[in-house]
């Protein structure tokens, strides 16, 4: 199983880019952050940038790593979490299976409340939101430009 990357993209007003889609096999609509599996030869940051552009139509000039975590105990694959700033909006580049992905902009506190309410399908999104919220960019001396 390849590694994956997940992105907390925050605009100049602090709003977070969330995706909303219907997952009938899991019982309904869920929120999630842009992200997905790495392609061969792709770094975690390259994967994050590609997934953000494809799923949300967003490019970012500033990136901050939020850590990497095991996906399951049975696999060496990891999910790499990132925060993205200095955003440029463009068109989504959705695949056939992603056509119902709707981009929404949420205040961080409302996104965290949605995570607490179980409105996220996958656990990496809530973890990334918590890490980005508890370690604001302005306090992180390790932020770097892409």
C-alpha positions in Angstrom: 0.0 0.0 0.0 1.5 3.4 -1.0 1.8 6.3 1.4 -0.9 9.0 1.3 -1.0 12.8 2.0 -3.8 14.9 3.4 -4.0 18.8 3.3 -5.5 21.4 5.6 -5.7 24.4 3.2 -6.4 27.7 4.9 -7.2 30.9 3.0 -6.3 34.4 4.1 -9.4 34.6 6.3 -8.5 31.4 8.1 -11.2 29.4 6.4 -10.5 25.7 5.8 -11.1 24.0 2.4 -13.3 20.9 3.0 -14.8 18.5 0.5 -18.3 17.1 0.9 -19.4 14.0 -0.9 -21.9 11.1 -0.7 -20.5 7.7 0.2 -23.5 5.4 0.0 -21.4 2.4 1.1 -20.8 4.2 4.4 -24.3 5.5 4.9 -24.4 9.1 3.5 -22.6 12.4 3.0 -19.3 13.0 4.7 -16.7 15.7 5.0 -13.0 15.2 4.2 -9.8 17.1 3.5 -8.2 16.9 0.1 -5.7 14.0 -0.1 -5.0 10.6 -1.5 -2.4 8.0 -2.3 1.1 8.8 -3.6 1.9 8.0 -7.2 5.2 6.1 -7.9 8.2 8.3 -7.3 6.2 11.1 -5.8 7.3 12.7 -2.5 4.7 13.3 0.2 4.7 17.0 -0.5 4.3 16.5 -4.2 1.4 14.1 -3.5 -0.2 16.7 -1.2 0.1 19.5 -3.8 -1.3 17.3 -6.6 -4.3 16.1 -4.6 -5.1 19.6 -3.4 -5.0 20.8 -7.0 -7.0 17.9 -8.4 -9.7 17.5 -5.7 -10.1 21.1 -4.7 -8.7 23.2 -7.6 -6.3 24.9 -5.1 -2.5 25.6 -5.5 -0.5 26.7 -2.5 2.8 28.7 -2.2 3.4 27.9 1.5 3.5 24.4 3.0 4.0 23.2 6.6 4.3 19.5 7.5 2.1 18.4 10.4 3.6 14.9 10.8 3.4 11.4 9.4 1.4 8.6 10.9 0.9 4.9 10.3 -2.3 4.1 8.4 -2.7 0.6 10.0 -0.5 -1.6 12.1 -0.5 -4.2 9.3 1.1 -1.9 6.7 4.3 0.2 6.6 2.3 2.9 4.7 2.0 6.3 6.3 -0.3 9.3 5.9 1.6 12.6 5.7 -0.3 15.6 7.0 0.3 19.1 5.7 -1.0 22.7 6.1 -1.1 24.9 3.0 -1.3 28.7 2.8 -1.0 31.4 0.2 -3.7 29.8 -1.9 -4.6 30.2 -5.6 -8.0 29.0 -6.7 -8.6 27.2 -10.0 -10.8 24.5 -11.4 -11.1 21.1 -9.8 -9.6 18.2 -11.8 -11.9 15.4 -10.7 -11.8 11.8 -11.8 -14.9 9.9 -12.7 -15.3 8.6 -9.2 -14.8 12.1 -7.7 -17.5 14.0 -9.7 -19.6 14.8 -6.6 -16.8 16.2 -4.5 -18.1 19.7 -3.5 -15.6 22.3 -2.2 -16.8 24.2 0.9 -15.0 26.8 3.0 -15.5 26.4 6.8 -14.3 28.3 9.8 -11.8 26.1 11.7 -13.9 25.9 14.8 -16.9 24.6 12.8 -14.7 22.1 11.0 -13.4 20.8 14.4 -17.0 20.6 15.6 -18.0 18.6 12.5 -15.1 16.2 13.3 -16.3 15.9 16.9 -19.8 15.1 15.6 -18.4 12.2 13.4 -19.1 13.9 10.1 -15.6 12.9 8.7 -15.3 9.5 7.1 -11.6 9.0 7.5 -9.5 9.8 10.6 -6.6 11.7 9.0 -8.7 14.8 8.3 -9.7 15.4 11.9 -6.2 14.7 13.1 -4.8 17.2 10.6 -7.3 19.8 11.6 -6.4 19.4 15.3 -2.7 19.6 14.6 -3.1 22.7 12.4 -5.4 24.4 14.9 -3.1 23.7 17.9 0.1 24.8 16.2 -0.7 28.0 14.3 1.5 28.8 11.4 2.6 32.1 12.9 4.2 30.2 15.8 6.0 27.7 13.7 9.6 28.6 12.8 10.0 25.6 10.5 7.5 26.7 7.9 9.0 26.5 4.4 8.0 27.6 0.9 7.5 25.0 -1.8 
